[in-house]
Amino acid sequence: MSTARLCPGCDLPVMPNVALRGQSAYCPRCKTRLYRGGFTRFTGEFAIALACLILFIPAHIYPMITIRLFGQMIPATLPAGTITLAPEFPAVAFLILFCSTIAPLLVTLAVMTAQVSLKIQHFRLFKSSMWIIQHLKHWAMYEVFLVSLGISCFKVQDYADIYIGPGLISLVILQILMLLLLTRISPTRYWEAWQPETNHNPDELVHHCHSCHLSQGANSHCTRCHSPLHARLPHSIQKTWAYLISATIFIFPANLFAISIFLNNGKRAEDTIFSGVAHLIKTGMPGIAAIIFIASIVVPVAKIVGLAYILLCIQFKRRIHHRFRMRLFRIIQWIGKWSMMDLFVISIMVALIDRGQILDFTPGPGAVSFGIVVVLTMFAAESLDSRLIWDNYEQRK
């Protein structure tokens, strides 16, 4: 692969020259991967996606864990928590269901439909499949759910005996296959299979398509996927600021109001995120407390502060530390989904502990605000065009 292209991370015209099998090409300026080396068979990805689809059924139908509480066996399936939360907290329930079920299912189906549409040359189906893969793969959060399940087991071990169910085994295998699928899948490779890039002179390249990643000249619409072309994502800075400011507003009630309410023998205990962390430390679980503290307090605040720093540097045209800001942006994109951990823990605890006045666990008003913060910060990271970081790179002294 030696076709000239614009780097999707910083818009630098480059001519990657990958001659050996297994090599990948990276931008010399921002280190964005331009081309994934090696040879991946689409049929292998189809087989993995099909296996994921098959495992989807037992992972959602059979109990992940079963606890013995007050002499009664209580099973917990993957969607049980969202079903319990739906009547009183529909928004939180939908967010949990979307990240644990809907997004992984759509990504899996999109891989299969992408390959079918390649075979039959169905453009609209192929483009829709690529859009789903590109935009929803970060919302498939099985690994976060599994860690949350482990935390929930630690929390209930003092009240009940815990037994592993077939649903958990299916979910673990499904997570391994999903991880393998997401690391193998490359929308750029699929678009190349649909229509290969033509060889250009790097000086002739003007636009990089945000939908199919084709580098091309000055056109109003992409010559491959027909999407509108823009030098930068429209209103990227304004959208990111709007999401960030909204997330900053909601982060205060998310931390000040109770995120969970625990009822034990008529005694009501309301915990904020911070008081819950303090309680875990007092009860001898400092490791779990550290995980919750980092995922639920440090990560959301760090994402807001980090993105605000990047935006201010862009707007004030800072001419130094471009690579640092790019690395920071990639870290923010990667850590975003781990903030969902607390909400997953709540959904699992609600499914396991629902014994009325004797023992009960319900979300508090802070859970809704926290869910909004998670969604807004992820939208903020997605709406920021990283190429804005590099717009004044050549002007520095």
C-alpha positions, 0 to 999 in steps of 0.5 A: 500500500503506497497510496498518498493520503491525508492523516486522519489525525492531523491532516498531514499529507503522507505517502506510507510505503508498506512493502512487507506483510505484517507491517503497519504505517503510522503518521510521522507527526501524530502517530495515528495509524494510517494502515493496518499491516498484515492480511486479515480474512473477512471470512474470519471476522464473519465467523467471529461475529457469528459466534458472538451472535450465537453466544448472545442468547445464552449470555442474556437468558441464563443467570450470570450468578445466583445468590442464596439470600435468606434461604432463597436462591436469587438468579441475576441475568444480564438484562435483569437489572435494567428491567427492574430499573425501567419503571422508576429510572427509564433513562438510566435503564436504557443507557445500561441496556444500550451499553451492555446489549444493544450496542454490542449486538448492533456492532456484531450484526453490522460486521455481518451485514457489511460483508454481505453487502460487499458480496451483493454490492449493496451500497446503502447497507454497506455504508450504514454498517460502516457507520454503526461499526465506527460510531458504536464500537466504543459503546460496547462495554462488556469488559466494563460490565464484567469488572462491575459484576466482580465488584458487585460480588464483593459487595454482596458476599457478606450477605449471601452465598454466590454461585456462578451460572452458565450465563457468566461463562457465556458472557466471558467467552462473548467478551473475549470474542468481541475484543478479538473482533473489535481489534481485527475490524477496520472500517478503512480496510472494508472501504478499501475492499469496496473501492480502493483509493486511487494514487494521488500526488500528496500536494493535490489532496485537500479533504479527508472524508469523515465517513469512509476515510478517503483522501481526495481533492477539492470536492463538495461530496466524497467520490466514494461514499457521497457524504458531504466533505468538510475541511474540519468537522462542522462546529466541532469546538462549539459542540464540544464546549456545549457538551463539556459545560453541560457535563460540568453542570451535571457533575455537581448533583452527580457527586452531591446527591445519593447515587445509591440507597441501601435498606438493611433491616429498616435502616436506610443508608444513602451513599454518594459516590465519595461516601460509598468509596469511604464505606468500602475502605472502612469495610476492608475493601480498599482495592474495590474502593480505588477502582470505584474512585478512579472510574467514577470520580477521577475519570469524569473530572479528568475528561472534562479538565483534559478536553477543556485544556485541549480546547483552550489550547486550540482557541488560544493557538498554542504552538507547543506540546501538540504531541502531548495534547494528541496523546491526551486526547487519545487517552480521554477517548479510551478511558471514557467508557470506564465511567459506566462502571458505577451504573453497571454495579447499580443495575446488578445490585438492584437485580440481586438485592430486592427483598423489600424492608429486610434488604433492598438496594435502589438508585438515588437521584445522583445516578441520573445525573451521573449517567448524563455526565457519562454520555455528555463526556463521551459525546464531547470526545467524539465531537472534537476534531483532533486535526484542530490541534495541529492547525498551527503546528507549521507556524511554530518557531 
